[in-house]
Amino acid sequence: MTLASRTNRLLGQFLDTLAGVAPVLLGVAAFAVSDKFGALVYLIAILWALCYYFLADCMPNGQSFAKQWLGTRVVDRLTGKPCTCGQSFVRNLFLFFLGPIDWVFIFGERNQRLGDKVAGTIVIEV
């Protein structure tokens, strides 16, 4: 297994942030139609953003949208099997609470964020 480069990992995080936030912007724009419609679209968009943020890495083959585009995926570091929903939640929970501090750990031996270490995952090239 070839580890994903730090550059691809950072670019992937940026693209996944866009994929999660874009519907929220649509929700804000929906308020121009009506307050009730805007509130409904905004609520759905917020739910999408939260689910995508925490669970995107357990999409098929351990690939969020950005990981699909970049040719990387998240796998269990011991088995090589795709990331589970539990692992995705744990690895991204650390990112949610620690933000940039979590990314400092990417400069370690296996290019793993702290969340990856705790969840037992690595990001590899496909």
Secondary structure, DSSP 8 states (H G I E B T S, - for coil): --B--HHHHHHHHHHHHHHHHHHHHHHHHHTTT-HHHHHHHHHHHHHHHHHHHHHGGGSGGG--HHHHHHTEEEEETTT--B--HHHHHHHHHHHHHHTHHHHHGGGSTT---HHHHHHTEEEEE-
